[in-house]
């Protein structure tokens, strides 16, 4: 579960950066 949340946050931030 934590892994999923971590991946989700990473994807979210990456999207914002781009």
C-alpha positions in Angstrom: 0.0 0.0 0.0 2.7 2.4 0.9 4.5 1.6 -2.3 1.4 2.5 -4.2 1.0 5.8 -2.4 4.6 6.7 -2.9 4.4 6.0 -6.6 1.2 8.0 -6.8 2.8 11.0 -5.2 5.9 10.7 -7.4 3.7 10.6 -10.5 1.7 13.6 -9.2 4.8 15.7 -8.5 6.4 14.7 -11.8 3.3 15.8 -13.6 3.3 19.2 -11.9 7.0 19.7 -12.6 6.4 19.0 -16.3 
